[in-house]
């Protein structure tokens, strides 16, 4: 049951490109929890700040 997904699990994204111009932690392979999804980008709450990386930079 450890790998079971629940209704309350948040979507996670993994960066497939570096986006260090947005934040130094947004490197290739880094994973973050999605706060909200928009048409062209994800909204990520990281270190108390909202960031909006493009969907084409994440999977």
Secondary structure, 3 states (H helix, E strand, C coil): CCCCCCCCCCCEEEECCCCCCCCCCCCCCCEEEEEEECCCEEEEEECCEEECCEHHHEC
